[in-house]
Amino acid sequence: MVFYIRFLKVPNISPSSAGSDFTVKTTFTLTSDLGDEFLAQDVELFVHLDCNGVTRTPPNHPKWYAGMRTQRLELRMSKHDAAGPLRLCISGHGPCAADQLSAARMPELVSAWSGFFGVSGSPEAPRTIERRFDMNIDGCAELSVWEETGESIARHIWDASLGLVTHLQVLLQPQPGPLSSSPLRRLLHTPVSTPLRVLELGAGCGIVGLALAQMRSDCHVVLTDLPEAMDNLSLNTAAARLANGSHVEHLPLDWDAELPETIWGRRFELVLVSDCTYNADSLPALVRTLEAVVGQMGTLVLVAMKVRHESEQVFFELMAGEEFVQMEHWSVQLPDKSRAVEGRSVDVVEIYAFSQGREGRRG
């Protein structure tokens, strides 16, 4: 399980009681993707305040103790230091740098960056939070993903998305000799006359599709989710630093409705589904949507899930009913020192590749 630093109250600045300086305040938590568990370890945290490109680190580092659910933070600043726009970063490592995200090194605690706030502008940061990831790929830009703040689990990064991004990294790495028998690896590497066309369902904040478009050139990605997710997806697509020839767009798509004209009739070689199986009630609509967008043989459906309850197994029955056949299966282990120490089982992200029709084979 990965834990996330999450602002419950976004950073804000106000004059101190003495009136000669300012105080920056925020309330945050260290929680799981669903917000149902809190980090049960003592950890030292690092706080960085960026003002006009100059990073300041307070001398006293806050600490998170096992048993905590929230933590308040107050920082005093002089008028001079608070003169420009501010950004607050809280991380589990010293340097104010992006978290490492790769198959070899996945973050146990994901850092958080606020939006801009300050004395001269808005005294309160926007209700969004930035995640930054270094994917350790030559020529690949740092991945920036904005989430919504607060206790809601919607439009946040979930564990299965991180597992799927790291697995795509592995598959995209060049290998000597001919391409392997993996249909997904062949699809990601085989040169084609047109770009690789990718659709992501239930994209949330879009981390998987955005990461793929930053790692692979000539990749055209359509991120879809409910209409209320469009503002956040717009923010992330605007901030994306894509690979050469890649393109990302975002469109509303409700699984309970008919396919919109913006999706209907378009061909996609790859459909991404990450952490969308946790709600068993939505699974019939999800599978109907998959059947509608695939439409023909040859399209691969890549599903990532961190199984949370037995009802998610209904997904596989529904997929079989629509003649989707499992082609491949991988498991990606998530980091979690606390589980290893306590002797509990380690969380795993399961990734499945499906193809529709008799050409599929059991993997």
C-alpha positions as CSV (number, residue, x, y, z in Angstrom):
1,M,0.0,0.0,0.0
2,V,1.2,3.5,-0.9
3,F,0.4,6.4,1.4
4,Y,-0.3,9.9,0.2
5,I,0.2,13.3,1.9
6,R,-3.1,15.0,1.4
7,F,-4.2,18.6,2.3
8,L,-7.4,18.6,4.3
9,K,-7.2,22.3,4.6
10,V,-5.2,24.0,1.8
11,P,-2.3,26.2,2.9
12,N,-3.2,29.8,3.6
13,I,-1.3,32.9,4.9
14,S,-2.4,35.5,7.3
15,P,-0.8,38.3,9.4
16,S,0.4,37.1,12.8
17,S,-1.0,38.5,16.0
18,A,2.0,40.7,16.4
19,G,1.4,42.2,13.0
20,S,5.2,42.2,12.0
21,D,5.2,38.9,10.2
22,F,2.9,36.3,8.7
23,T,1.8,32.7,9.5
24,V,1.3,29.9,6.9
25,K,-1.2,27.3,8.1
26,T,-2.4,24.0,6.7
27,T,-3.9,20.7,7.9
28,F,-2.9,17.5,6.3
29,T,-3.0,13.7,6.6
30,L,-1.0,10.7,5.5
31,T,-3.6,8.3,4.2
32,S,-4.3,5.5,1.7
33,D,-5.8,6.0,-1.7
34,L,-9.3,5.3,-0.4
35,G,-8.7,7.3,2.8
36,D,-9.6,4.3,4.9
37,E,-6.2,3.8,6.5
38,F,-3.6,6.1,8.0
39,L,0.1,5.6,8.1
40,A,0.8,3.6,11.3
41,Q,4.5,4.5,11.5
42,D,6.5,7.4,13.0
43,V,8.1,9.3,10.1
44,E,10.0,12.6,9.8
45,L,8.5,14.9,7.2
46,F,10.2,17.7,5.3
47,V,8.5,21.1,4.5
48,H,9.6,23.4,1.7
49,L,8.3,26.9,1.0
50,D,9.0,28.2,-2.5
51,C,8.8,32.0,-2.9
52,N,9.8,33.6,-6.2
53,G,11.9,30.5,-7.1
54,V,13.8,30.5,-3.8
55,T,13.1,27.4,-1.6
56,R,13.2,27.8,2.1
57,T,13.2,24.9,4.5
58,P,12.1,25.5,8.1
59,P,14.7,24.3,10.7
60,N,12.2,22.2,12.6
61,H,10.8,19.2,10.7
62,P,7.3,18.1,11.6
63,K,6.8,14.5,12.6
64,W,4.0,12.1,12.0
65,Y,3.4,9.6,14.7
66,A,1.6,6.2,14.5
67,G,-2.0,6.7,15.6
68,M,-2.4,10.1,14.1
69,R,-5.2,10.9,11.7
70,T,-4.4,14.6,11.0
71,Q,-1.6,17.0,11.5
72,R,-1.6,20.8,11.7
73,L,1.3,22.9,10.5
74,E,2.1,26.5,11.2
75,L,5.1,28.4,9.8
76,R,6.2,31.9,10.6
77,M,7.5,34.1,7.8
78,S,8.9,37.6,7.7
79,K,7.3,40.2,5.5
80,H,10.3,40.0,3.2
81,D,10.0,36.2,2.8
82,A,6.3,36.4,2.2
83,A,6.5,39.1,-0.4
84,G,5.9,36.9,-3.5
85,P,3.7,34.0,-4.5
86,L,4.2,31.0,-2.3
87,R,4.0,27.2,-2.8
88,L,4.1,24.7,0.0
89,C,5.6,21.2,-0.4
90,I,5.5,18.4,2.2
91,S,7.4,15.2,1.5
92,G,9.0,12.2,3.1
93,H,12.4,13.0,1.8
94,G,14.8,15.9,2.2
95,P,15.2,17.5,-1.2
96,C,12.2,19.3,-2.7
97,A,12.3,16.9,-5.7
98,A,9.9,14.7,-7.5
99,D,9.1,11.2,-6.1
100,Q,10.8,8.4,-7.9
101,L,8.3,6.2,-9.8
102,S,9.7,3.1,-11.5
103,A,9.4,-0.7,-11.2
104,A,12.6,-0.6,-9.2
105,R,11.5,2.3,-6.9
106,M,7.9,3.1,-6.2
107,P,7.2,5.8,-3.5
108,E,6.0,4.6,-0.1
109,L,4.8,8.1,0.7
110,V,3.8,10.4,-2.1
111,S,4.7,14.1,-1.7
112,A,2.3,17.0,-2.0
113,W,2.7,20.5,-3.6
114,S,0.1,23.2,-3.1
115,G,-0.9,25.7,-5.7
116,F,0.2,29.3,-5.5
117,F,-1.0,31.6,-2.7
118,G,0.3,34.7,-1.0
119,V,0.0,38.1,0.6
120,S,-0.4,40.0,-2.7
121,G,-2.8,37.5,-4.4
122,S,-5.2,35.0,-3.0
123,P,-4.3,34.3,0.7
124,E,-5.5,30.7,0.3
125,A,-4.1,28.1,-2.1
126,P,-6.4,26.5,-4.8
127,R,-8.2,23.4,-3.7
128,T,-5.9,21.2,-5.8
129,I,-2.7,19.4,-5.0
130,E,0.2,18.5,-7.3
131,R,2.0,15.2,-7.5
132,R,5.4,15.1,-9.2
133,F,7.0,11.9,-10.5
134,D,10.5,11.2,-11.9
135,M,9.9,8.1,-14.1
136,N,13.7,7.4,-14.6
137,I,13.5,7.3,-18.4
138,D,16.0,9.1,-20.6
139,G,14.3,11.9,-22.5
140,C,11.0,11.6,-20.5
141,A,9.8,14.7,-18.8
142,E,8.8,14.8,-15.1
143,L,5.2,13.7,-14.7
144,S,3.0,16.3,-13.1
145,V,-0.5,15.3,-11.9
146,W,-3.0,17.6,-10.1
147,E,-5.6,16.1,-7.8
148,E,-8.5,17.6,-5.8
149,T,-7.9,18.2,-2.1
150,G,-10.1,17.1,0.8
151,E,-11.5,13.8,2.0
152,S,-13.3,12.8,-1.1
153,I,-11.7,9.8,-2.9
154,A,-12.8,11.0,-6.4
155,R,-10.2,12.4,-8.7
156,H,-7.2,11.2,-6.7
157,I,-4.4,8.9,-7.7
158,W,-5.1,5.3,-6.7
159,D,-2.6,2.6,-6.1
160,A,-3.4,0.5,-9.2
161,S,-2.6,3.5,-11.4
162,L,0.9,3.7,-10.0
163,G,1.4,-0.1,-10.5
164,L,0.1,0.1,-14.1
165,V,2.4,3.1,-14.9
166,T,5.5,1.2,-13.6
167,H,4.5,-1.9,-15.6
168,L,4.1,0.1,-18.8
169,Q,7.6,1.5,-18.1
170,V,9.0,-2.0,-18.1
171,L,7.2,-3.0,-21.3
172,L,8.4,0.1,-23.1
173,Q,12.0,-0.6,-22.4
174,P,13.8,-1.8,-25.5
175,Q,15.0,-5.4,-25.5
176,P,17.6,-7.1,-27.8
177,G,16.4,-9.4,-30.5
178,P,12.9,-9.9,-31.8
179,L,9.8,-8.7,-29.9
180,S,8.5,-11.1,-27.3
181,S,5.3,-13.1,-27.6
182,S,3.5,-10.5,-25.4
183,P,0.7,-8.9,-27.4
184,L,0.9,-5.8,-25.3
185,R,4.6,-5.4,-25.7
186,R,4.3,-5.9,-29.5
187,L,1.6,-3.3,-29.6
188,L,3.7,-0.8,-27.7
189,H,6.8,-1.3,-29.8
190,T,5.7,-2.3,-33.3
191,P,6.0,0.8,-35.6
192,V,2.8,1.6,-37.4
193,S,1.8,4.1,-40.1
194,T,-0.5,5.9,-37.7
195,P,-0.1,6.8,-34.0
196,L,-1.0,4.4,-31.3
197,R,-4.6,5.3,-30.4
198,V,-5.5,4.9,-26.7
199,L,-8.7,5.3,-24.7
200,E,-8.8,5.5,-20.9
201,L,-12.0,4.8,-19.1
202,G,-12.6,6.2,-15.6
203,A,-9.4,8.2,-16.0
204,G,-9.9,10.2,-12.7
205,C,-7.0,12.6,-12.9
206,G,-5.5,10.9,-15.9
207,I,-2.2,9.7,-14.6
208,V,-2.0,6.4,-16.6
209,G,-2.9,7.9,-20.0
210,L,-0.7,11.0,-19.4
211,A,2.3,8.8,-18.4
212,L,1.9,6.7,-21.5
213,A,1.8,9.8,-23.7
214,Q,5.0,11.1,-22.0
215,M,6.8,7.8,-22.3
216,R,5.9,6.8,-25.8
217,S,6.1,8.9,-28.9
218,D,3.3,9.1,-31.5
219,C,0.7,8.2,-28.9
220,H,-2.8,9.7,-29.1
221,V,-4.7,9.3,-25.8
222,V,-8.3,10.1,-25.1
223,L,-9.0,10.5,-21.3
224,T,-12.6,9.9,-20.3
225,D,-14.6,10.2,-17.1
226,L,-17.8,11.8,-15.8
227,P,-18.4,15.5,-16.6
228,E,-17.5,16.6,-13.1
229,A,-13.9,15.3,-13.7
230,M,-13.3,17.5,-16.8
231,D,-12.0,20.5,-15.0
232,N,-9.2,18.5,-13.3
233,L,-8.4,16.6,-16.5
234,S,-8.2,19.9,-18.3
235,L,-5.7,21.1,-15.8
236,N,-3.6,18.0,-16.2
237,T,-3.6,17.8,-20.0
238,A,-2.5,21.5,-20.1
239,A,0.4,20.7,-17.8
240,A,1.5,17.6,-19.6
241,R,4.9,17.5,-21.3
242,L,4.3,14.9,-24.0
243,A,6.7,12.8,-26.0
244,N,7.4,13.7,-29.6
245,G,4.2,13.4,-31.8
246,S,2.0,12.4,-28.8
247,H,-1.4,14.1,-28.1
248,V,-3.9,14.0,-25.2
249,E,-7.5,15.1,-25.1
250,H,-10.2,14.6,-22.5
251,L,-13.9,13.9,-23.1
252,P,-16.9,13.2,-20.8
253,L,-18.2,9.6,-20.9
254,D,-20.9,8.1,-18.7
255,W,-20.9,4.3,-18.7
256,D,-24.7,4.3,-18.1
257,A,-25.4,6.4,-21.2
258,E,-25.0,5.7,-24.9
259,L,-21.6,6.3,-26.4
260,P,-21.3,10.0,-27.3
261,E,-20.6,11.0,-30.9
262,T,-17.1,12.1,-29.9
263,I,-16.3,8.4,-29.1
264,W,-18.6,6.4,-31.3
265,G,-16.9,5.0,-34.5
266,R,-13.4,5.8,-33.4
267,R,-10.9,3.0,-33.4
268,F,-8.6,2.4,-30.5
269,E,-5.7,-0.1,-30.4
270,L,-5.5,0.0,-26.6
271,V,-8.1,0.7,-23.9
272,L,-6.9,1.4,-20.3
273,V,-9.0,0.7,-17.2
274,S,-7.3,1.4,-13.9
275,D,-8.9,0.9,-10.4
276,C,-12.5,0.9,-11.9
277,T,-13.7,-2.5,-10.5
278,Y,-14.0,-1.6,-6.8
279,N,-17.7,-0.8,-7.2
280,A,-19.5,-4.0,-8.2
281,D,-22.7,-2.1,-9.0
282,S,-21.0,-0.2,-11.8
283,L,-19.4,-3.3,-13.4
284,P,-22.2,-4.2,-15.9
285,A,-22.1,-0.7,-17.3
286,L,-18.3,-0.7,-17.5
287,V,-18.3,-4.0,-19.4
288,R,-21.0,-2.8,-21.7
289,T,-19.0,0.3,-22.5
290,L,-15.9,-1.8,-23.1
291,E,-17.9,-4.0,-25.6
292,A,-19.2,-0.9,-27.3
293,V,-15.8,0.9,-27.7
294,V,-13.8,-2.2,-28.7
295,G,-16.2,-3.2,-31.6
296,Q,-13.7,-5.3,-33.5
297,M,-10.9,-7.8,-33.0
298,G,-7.4,-6.7,-32.3
299,T,-8.1,-4.1,-29.6
300,L,-6.4,-4.8,-26.3
301,V,-8.1,-3.9,-23.1
302,L,-5.6,-3.4,-20.2
303,V,-7.2,-3.6,-16.7
304,A,-5.3,-2.8,-13.5
305,M,-6.9,-3.5,-10.1
306,K,-5.9,-3.8,-6.5
307,V,-8.6,-6.3,-5.4
308,R,-10.4,-5.0,-2.3
309,H,-13.3,-7.4,-2.0
310,E,-14.6,-10.6,-3.5
311,S,-17.4,-8.9,-5.4
312,E,-14.9,-7.7,-7.9
313,Q,-14.7,-11.2,-9.3
314,V,-18.0,-10.5,-11.1
315,F,-16.0,-8.4,-13.5
316,F,-14.3,-11.5,-15.0
317,E,-17.7,-13.3,-15.4
318,L,-19.1,-10.3,-17.2
319,M,-16.1,-10.0,-19.4
320,A,-16.4,-13.7,-20.4
321,G,-20.1,-13.2,-21.1
322,E,-19.1,-10.6,-23.7
323,E,-16.4,-12.9,-25.2
324,F,-13.5,-11.1,-23.8
325,V,-10.6,-13.5,-23.3
326,Q,-7.7,-13.0,-21.0
327,M,-4.4,-12.8,-23.0
328,E,-1.9,-12.0,-20.3
329,H,-1.6,-11.4,-16.5
330,W,1.0,-9.7,-14.4
331,S,1.3,-8.9,-10.7
332,V,3.0,-5.7,-9.4
333,Q,3.9,-5.6,-5.7
334,L,3.3,-2.3,-3.9
335,P,5.8,-1.1,-1.3
336,D,4.7,-1.0,2.3
337,K,7.1,-1.4,5.2
338,S,4.4,-1.4,7.8
339,R,2.8,-4.5,6.4
340,A,6.2,-6.3,6.2
341,V,7.0,-5.4,9.8
342,E,3.6,-6.5,11.1
343,G,3.6,-9.7,9.1
344,R,0.6,-8.9,7.0
345,S,0.3,-9.7,3.3
346,V,1.8,-7.2,0.9
347,D,-0.6,-5.4,-1.5
348,V,-0.4,-6.3,-5.1
349,V,-1.7,-4.7,-8.3
350,E,-3.1,-7.3,-10.7
351,I,-2.9,-6.3,-14.4
352,Y,-4.8,-8.2,-17.1
353,A,-4.8,-7.9,-20.9
354,F,-8.0,-8.9,-22.7
355,S,-9.0,-9.3,-26.3
356,Q,-12.5,-9.8,-27.6
357,G,-13.2,-12.8,-29.9
358,R,-12.0,-16.3,-30.5
359,E,-8.5,-15.1,-31.4
360,G,-7.7,-14.6,-27.7
361,R,-6.0,-17.3,-25.8
362,R,-5.8,-18.0,-22.1
363,G,-2.7,-16.6,-20.4
